[in-house]
Amino acid sequence: MSPTGRAFAFPGLLVIRVRNGRIVHVRDYMDGMGVAHGLGRLTAVAAGLDGGS
């Protein structure tokens, strides 16, 4: 549940590379703008994209 009181979901992808039964690499991809939107912070995040000027 977000601070706005609305439930939200966002897609993500976890890539795990395994060699000889051991995890040798993990890469995590998430939709950061989707998270900001779900948390009600999209406007603030977008405003910060220009370097704060």
Distance bins in CASP14 RR format, pairs under 12 A and 6 or more apart:
PFRMAT RR
TARGET T0000
AUTHOR 0000-0000-0000
RMODE 2
METHOD distances of the structure
MODEL  1
1 7 1 0 1 0 0 0 0 0 0 0 0
1 8 0 0 0 0 1 0 0 0 0 0 0
1 9 0 0 0 0 0 1 0 0 0 0 0
1 38 0 0 0 0 0 1 0 0 0 0 0
1 39 0 0 0 0 0 1 0 0 0 0 0
2 8 1 0 1 0 0 0 0 0 0 0 0
2 9 0 0 0 0 0 1 0 0 0 0 0
2 10 0 0 0 0 0 1 0 0 0 0 0
2 34 0 0 0 0 0 1 0 0 0 0 0
2 35 0 0 0 0 1 0 0 0 0 0 0
2 36 0 0 0 0 0 1 0 0 0 0 0
2 37 0 0 0 0 1 0 0 0 0 0 0
2 38 1 0 1 0 0 0 0 0 0 0 0
2 39 1 0 1 0 0 0 0 0 0 0 0
2 40 1 0 0 1 0 0 0 0 0 0 0
2 41 0 0 0 0 1 0 0 0 0 0 0
2 42 0 0 0 0 0 1 0 0 0 0 0
3 36 0 0 0 0 0 1 0 0 0 0 0
3 38 0 0 0 0 1 0 0 0 0 0 0
3 39 1 0 0 1 0 0 0 0 0 0 0
3 40 1 0 0 1 0 0 0 0 0 0 0
3 41 0 0 0 0 1 0 0 0 0 0 0
4 36 0 0 0 0 0 1 0 0 0 0 0
4 37 0 0 0 0 0 1 0 0 0 0 0
4 38 1 0 0 1 0 0 0 0 0 0 0
4 39 1 0 0 1 0 0 0 0 0 0 0
4 40 1 0 1 0 0 0 0 0 0 0 0
4 41 0 0 0 0 1 0 0 0 0 0 0
4 42 0 0 0 0 0 1 0 0 0 0 0
5 38 0 0 0 0 1 0 0 0 0 0 0
5 39 0 0 0 0 0 1 0 0 0 0 0
5 40 0 0 0 0 1 0 0 0 0 0 0
6 37 0 0 0 0 0 1 0 0 0 0 0
6 38 1 0 0 1 0 0 0 0 0 0 0
6 39 0 0 0 0 1 0 0 0 0 0 0
6 40 0 0 0 0 1 0 0 0 0 0 0
7 38 0 0 0 0 1 0 0 0 0 0 0
7 39 0 0 0 0 0 1 0 0 0 0 0
8 31 0 0 0 0 0 1 0 0 0 0 0
8 32 0 0 0 0 0 1 0 0 0 0 0
8 34 1 0 0 1 0 0 0 0 0 0 0
8 35 0 0 0 0 1 0 0 0 0 0 0
8 36 0 0 0 0 0 1 0 0 0 0 0
8 37 1 0 0 1 0 0 0 0 0 0 0
8 38 1 0 1 0 0 0 0 0 0 0 0
8 39 1 0 0 1 0 0 0 0 0 0 0
8 40 0 0 0 0 1 0 0 0 0 0 0
8 41 0 0 0 0 0 1 0 0 0 0 0
8 42 0 0 0 0 0 1 0 0 0 0 0
9 30 0 0 0 0 0 1 0 0 0 0 0
9 31 0 0 0 0 0 1 0 0 0 0 0
9 34 0 0 0 0 1 0 0 0 0 0 0
9 35 0 0 0 0 0 1 0 0 0 0 0
9 37 0 0 0 0 0 1 0 0 0 0 0
9 38 0 0 0 0 1 0 0 0 0 0 0
10 29 0 0 0 0 0 1 0 0 0 0 0
10 30 1 0 0 1 0 0 0 0 0 0 0
10 31 1 0 1 0 0 0 0 0 0 0 0
10 32 1 0 0 1 0 0 0 0 0 0 0
10 33 0 0 0 0 1 0 0 0 0 0 0
10 34 1 0 1 0 0 0 0 0 0 0 0
10 35 1 0 1 0 0 0 0 0 0 0 0
10 36 0 0 0 0 1 0 0 0 0 0 0
10 37 0 0 0 0 1 0 0 0 0 0 0
10 38 1 0 0 1 0 0 0 0 0 0 0
10 39 0 0 0 0 1 0 0 0 0 0 0
10 42 0 0 0 0 0 1 0 0 0 0 0
11 29 0 0 0 0 1 0 0 0 0 0 0
11 30 1 0 0 1 0 0 0 0 0 0 0
11 31 1 0 1 0 0 0 0 0 0 0 0
11 32 0 0 0 0 0 1 0 0 0 0 0
11 33 0 0 0 0 0 1 0 0 0 0 0
11 34 0 0 0 0 1 0 0 0 0 0 0
11 35 0 0 0 0 0 1 0 0 0 0 0
12 27 0 0 0 0 0 1 0 0 0 0 0
12 28 1 0 0 1 0 0 0 0 0 0 0
12 29 1 0 1 0 0 0 0 0 0 0 0
12 30 1 0 1 0 0 0 0 0 0 0 0
12 31 1 0 0 1 0 0 0 0 0 0 0
12 32 0 0 0 0 1 0 0 0 0 0 0
12 34 0 0 0 0 0 1 0 0 0 0 0
12 35 0 0 0 0 1 0 0 0 0 0 0
13 26 0 0 0 0 0 1 0 0 0 0 0
13 27 0 0 0 0 1 0 0 0 0 0 0
13 28 1 0 0 1 0 0 0 0 0 0 0
13 29 1 0 1 0 0 0 0 0 0 0 0
13 30 1 0 0 1 0 0 0 0 0 0 0
13 31 0 0 0 0 1 0 0 0 0 0 0
14 23 0 0 0 0 0 1 0 0 0 0 0
14 25 0 0 0 0 0 1 0 0 0 0 0
14 26 1 0 0 1 0 0 0 0 0 0 0
14 27 1 0 0 1 0 0 0 0 0 0 0
14 28 1 0 1 0 0 0 0 0 0 0 0
14 29 1 0 0 1 0 0 0 0 0 0 0
14 30 0 0 0 0 1 0 0 0 0 0 0
15 23 0 0 0 0 0 1 0 0 0 0 0
15 24 0 0 0 0 0 1 0 0 0 0 0
15 25 1 0 0 1 0 0 0 0 0 0 0
15 26 1 0 0 1 0 0 0 0 0 0 0
15 27 1 0 1 0 0 0 0 0 0 0 0
15 28 1 0 0 1 0 0 0 0 0 0 0
15 29 1 0 0 1 0 0 0 0 0 0 0
16 22 0 0 0 0 0 1 0 0 0 0 0
16 23 1 0 1 0 0 0 0 0 0 0 0
16 24 0 0 0 0 1 0 0 0 0 0 0
16 25 1 0 0 1 0 0 0 0 0 0 0
16 26 1 0 1 0 0 0 0 0 0 0 0
16 27 0 0 0 0 1 0 0 0 0 0 0
16 28 0 0 0 0 1 0 0 0 0 0 0
17 23 1 0 0 1 0 0 0 0 0 0 0
17 24 1 0 1 0 0 0 0 0 0 0 0
17 25 1 1 0 0 0 0 0 0 0 0 0
17 26 1 0 0 1 0 0 0 0 0 0 0
17 27 0 0 0 0 1 0 0 0 0 0 0
18 24 1 0 0 1 0 0 0 0 0 0 0
18 25 0 0 0 0 1 0 0 0 0 0 0
18 26 0 0 0 0 1 0 0 0 0 0 0
19 25 0 0 0 0 1 0 0 0 0 0 0
30 36 0 0 0 0 0 1 0 0 0 0 0
31 37 0 0 0 0 1 0 0 0 0 0 0
31 38 0 0 0 0 0 1 0 0 0 0 0
31 42 0 0 0 0 0 1 0 0 0 0 0
32 38 0 0 0 0 1 0 0 0 0 0 0
32 39 0 0 0 0 1 0 0 0 0 0 0
32 41 0 0 0 0 0 1 0 0 0 0 0
32 42 0 0 0 0 1 0 0 0 0 0 0
32 45 0 0 0 0 1 0 0 0 0 0 0
32 46 0 0 0 0 0 1 0 0 0 0 0
32 49 0 0 0 0 0 1 0 0 0 0 0
33 39 0 0 0 0 0 1 0 0 0 0 0
33 40 0 0 0 0 0 1 0 0 0 0 0
33 41 0 0 0 0 1 0 0 0 0 0 0
33 42 1 0 0 1 0 0 0 0 0 0 0
33 43 0 0 0 0 0 1 0 0 0 0 0
33 44 0 0 0 0 0 1 0 0 0 0 0
33 45 1 0 0 1 0 0 0 0 0 0 0
33 46 0 0 0 0 1 0 0 0 0 0 0
33 49 0 0 0 0 1 0 0 0 0 0 0
34 40 0 0 0 0 1 0 0 0 0 0 0
34 41 0 0 0 0 1 0 0 0 0 0 0
34 42 1 0 0 1 0 0 0 0 0 0 0
34 45 0 0 0 0 1 0 0 0 0 0 0
34 46 0 0 0 0 0 1 0 0 0 0 0
35 41 0 0 0 0 1 0 0 0 0 0 0
35 42 0 0 0 0 1 0 0 0 0 0 0
35 45 0 0 0 0 1 0 0 0 0 0 0
36 42 1 0 1 0 0 0 0 0 0 0 0
36 43 0 0 0 0 1 0 0 0 0 0 0
36 44 1 0 0 1 0 0 0 0 0 0 0
36 45 1 0 1 0 0 0 0 0 0 0 0
36 46 1 0 0 1 0 0 0 0 0 0 0
36 47 0 0 0 0 0 1 0 0 0 0 0
36 48 0 0 0 0 0 1 0 0 0 0 0
36 49 0 0 0 0 0 1 0 0 0 0 0
37 43 0 0 0 0 1 0 0 0 0 0 0
37 44 0 0 0 0 0 1 0 0 0 0 0
37 45 0 0 0 0 1 0 0 0 0 0 0
37 46 0 0 0 0 1 0 0 0 0 0 0
38 45 0 0 0 0 0 1 0 0 0 0 0
39 45 0 0 0 0 1 0 0 0 0 0 0
40 46 0 0 0 0 0 1 0 0 0 0 0
41 47 0 0 0 0 0 1 0 0 0 0 0
41 48 0 0 0 0 0 1 0 0 0 0 0
42 48 0 0 0 0 0 1 0 0 0 0 0
42 49 0 0 0 0 0 1 0 0 0 0 0
43 49 0 0 0 0 0 1 0 0 0 0 0
44 52 0 0 0 0 0 1 0 0 0 0 0
45 51 0 0 0 0 0 1 0 0 0 0 0
45 52 0 0 0 0 0 1 0 0 0 0 0
46 52 0 0 0 0 0 1 0 0 0 0 0
47 53 0 0 0 0 0 1 0 0 0 0 0
END
